[in-house]
Amino acid sequence: MGVRGIENGLMRFTNVRVPRENLLWGEGKGLKLALITLNTGRLTLPATCAAAGKWCLQVARRFAAERVQWGRPVGQHEAVAQMIADIAAKSYAMEAVADLCSLLADAGRSDIRLEAAIAKLWNSDGAWDVCDQALQVRGASATCGSTASSRARTRSCASSSRARRSMRT
C-alpha cells in the first residue's frame, strides 16, 4: 500500500545500560510491550485500505457518470451499476472494520492481536478487489497508452493504474 516512506533496518544494542527508572513496564516485559505496540501500528493498513476504497468509489462513480456508451452514462448500465454498488459496500465494510478495531485499541481493555490481523487481511483483500473493480469500470481508459494522443484521451489513467500497482505491496 505505498509504504515507500518507511525505512527498514537492523539495529543492534550491545552493552547498553538503561537506568531502572527509564525501563518501560519493568525488566523482561519489553517484548510484550513491543508486540502490543505493533498491534496498534498494524491498524494503519486497514485504515489506509478503507481510504483507498473510498477513493476508488469516487473515481468509478465520476467516470461512470461522465462516460456515455450506447446513448447513456455507463453507470446506468446494469453490470457497471452492480460493480459500483459492490465497491461502495466493500468500502463501507472496510471502514467499519478499521473503525471497530481502532475503538478496541483505544479502549485498551483487551489484546487485539487477532482483531488487528483480521482487519489487516480483510481490508487488504477488500482494497485489492475494490481497486480491480474500479479499473473494470474505467475499462481501457484506465491504462495509459504510449502515444501522446492516447495519453490525452485517458487524462487520469495514471492514478487508477498506479493505485492498482500500489495495492500489490
C-alpha positions as CSV (number, residue, x, y, z in Angstrom):
1,M,0.0,0.0,0.0
2,G,2.6,2.5,-0.9
3,V,4.9,2.0,2.1
4,R,7.9,3.6,0.3
5,G,8.3,6.2,3.1
6,I,9.1,3.5,5.7
7,E,12.7,2.5,6.1
8,N,13.5,-0.9,7.5
9,G,16.8,-1.7,9.0
10,L,18.6,-3.8,11.6
11,M,19.6,-2.3,14.9
12,R,21.8,-3.9,17.5
13,F,22.2,-2.8,21.0
14,T,25.4,-4.2,22.6
15,N,26.3,-3.5,26.2
16,V,23.7,-0.8,26.5
17,R,22.7,0.1,30.1
18,V,19.3,1.5,30.8
19,P,18.7,3.1,34.2
20,R,16.0,1.3,36.2
21,E,13.8,4.4,36.3
22,N,13.8,4.5,32.4
23,L,12.5,1.0,31.9
24,L,9.1,0.7,30.4
25,W,6.8,-1.9,32.1
26,G,9.8,-3.3,34.0
27,E,12.6,-5.7,33.3
28,G,11.7,-8.6,30.9
29,K,8.5,-7.1,29.7
30,G,9.8,-5.2,26.7
31,L,8.9,-7.8,24.1
32,K,5.3,-7.8,25.2
33,L,5.2,-4.0,25.0
34,A,6.7,-4.1,21.6
35,L,4.2,-6.6,20.3
36,I,1.3,-4.6,21.7
37,T,2.6,-1.5,20.0
38,L,2.8,-3.5,16.7
39,N,-0.8,-4.4,17.1
40,T,-2.0,-0.8,17.1
41,G,0.5,0.0,14.4
42,R,-1.0,-2.7,12.2
43,L,-4.3,-0.8,12.2
44,T,-2.8,1.8,9.9
45,L,-3.0,-0.6,7.0
46,P,-6.8,-1.3,7.4
47,A,-7.4,2.4,7.6
48,T,-5.4,3.1,4.5
49,C,-7.2,0.4,2.6
50,A,-10.6,1.9,3.7
51,A,-9.4,5.3,2.4
52,A,-8.3,3.7,-0.9
53,G,-11.7,2.1,-1.2
54,K,-13.4,5.4,-0.8
55,W,-11.1,6.9,-3.4
56,C,-11.8,4.1,-5.9
57,L,-15.5,4.6,-5.4
58,Q,-15.2,8.3,-6.1
59,V,-13.1,7.6,-9.3
60,A,-15.5,4.9,-10.5
61,R,-18.7,7.0,-9.8
62,R,-17.3,10.1,-11.6
63,F,-16.2,8.1,-14.6
64,A,-19.5,6.2,-14.8
65,A,-21.4,9.4,-14.8
66,E,-19.3,11.2,-17.4
67,R,-18.6,8.3,-19.9
68,V,-21.5,7.8,-22.3
69,Q,-21.9,4.5,-24.2
70,W,-25.0,3.4,-26.2
71,G,-26.7,6.7,-25.5
72,R,-26.5,6.9,-21.7
73,P,-23.8,7.1,-19.0
74,V,-22.1,3.7,-18.4
75,G,-23.1,3.9,-14.7
76,Q,-26.7,3.4,-15.8
77,H,-25.9,0.0,-17.4
78,E,-26.7,-2.9,-15.0
79,A,-23.2,-4.5,-14.9
80,V,-21.4,-1.3,-14.2
81,A,-24.0,-0.2,-11.6
82,Q,-23.6,-3.6,-9.8
83,M,-19.8,-3.1,-9.7
84,I,-20.1,0.4,-8.3
85,A,-22.6,-0.9,-5.7
86,D,-20.1,-3.7,-4.7
87,I,-17.3,-1.1,-4.4
88,A,-19.5,1.0,-2.2
89,A,-20.5,-1.9,0.0
90,K,-16.9,-3.2,0.4
91,S,-15.6,0.3,1.1
92,Y,-18.2,0.8,3.8
93,A,-17.3,-2.6,5.3
94,M,-13.6,-1.8,5.3
95,E,-14.2,1.4,7.1
96,A,-16.4,-0.3,9.7
97,V,-13.7,-2.9,10.3
98,A,-11.0,-0.3,10.7
99,D,-13.2,1.8,13.0
100,L,-14.1,-1.1,15.2
101,C,-10.5,-2.3,15.6
102,S,-9.4,1.3,16.4
103,L,-12.1,1.6,19.0
104,L,-11.0,-1.7,20.6
105,A,-7.4,-0.5,20.6
106,D,-8.4,2.9,22.1
107,A,-10.4,1.1,24.9
108,G,-7.3,-0.8,25.9
109,R,-9.3,-3.5,27.7
110,S,-8.1,-6.5,25.7
111,D,-5.4,-7.8,23.5
112,I,-6.3,-7.0,19.8
113,R,-3.8,-9.3,18.1
114,L,-6.4,-11.3,16.3
115,E,-8.6,-8.3,15.5
116,A,-5.6,-6.4,14.1
117,A,-4.6,-9.4,12.0
118,I,-8.1,-10.0,10.7
119,A,-8.6,-6.3,9.9
120,K,-5.3,-6.2,8.0
121,L,-6.2,-9.3,6.0
122,W,-9.8,-8.4,5.3
123,N,-9.1,-4.8,4.3
124,S,-6.1,-5.5,2.2
125,D,-8.0,-8.2,0.3
126,G,-11.0,-5.8,0.0
127,A,-8.9,-3.0,-1.2
128,W,-7.5,-5.2,-4.0
129,D,-11.0,-6.2,-5.1
130,V,-12.3,-2.6,-5.0
131,C,-9.4,-1.3,-7.0
132,D,-9.8,-4.1,-9.5
133,Q,-13.5,-3.3,-9.9
134,A,-12.8,0.4,-10.3
135,L,-10.4,-0.4,-13.1
136,Q,-13.0,-2.6,-14.7
137,V,-15.5,0.3,-14.6
138,R,-13.0,2.5,-16.3
139,G,-12.2,-0.1,-18.9
140,A,-9.5,0.6,-21.4
141,S,-9.3,4.2,-20.3
142,A,-7.7,3.0,-17.0
143,T,-4.5,2.2,-18.8
144,C,-2.1,4.7,-20.4
145,G,-1.1,4.3,-24.0
146,S,2.4,5.0,-25.3
147,T,1.4,7.8,-27.7
148,A,0.6,11.4,-26.8
149,S,-2.8,11.2,-28.3
150,S,-3.8,8.2,-26.3
151,R,-2.5,9.8,-23.1
152,A,-4.6,12.9,-23.9
153,R,-7.7,10.7,-24.2
154,T,-7.0,9.0,-20.9
155,R,-6.4,12.0,-18.8
156,S,-6.5,10.4,-15.4
157,C,-5.2,6.9,-16.3
158,A,-2.1,7.1,-14.3
159,S,-3.8,7.5,-11.0
160,S,-6.0,4.4,-11.4
161,S,-3.3,2.1,-12.6
162,R,-0.9,3.5,-10.1
163,A,-3.4,2.7,-7.3
164,R,-3.6,-0.9,-8.5
165,R,0.2,-1.3,-8.6
166,S,0.4,0.1,-5.1
167,M,-2.1,-2.5,-3.8
168,R,0.4,-5.2,-4.6
169,T,2.9,-4.0,-2.0
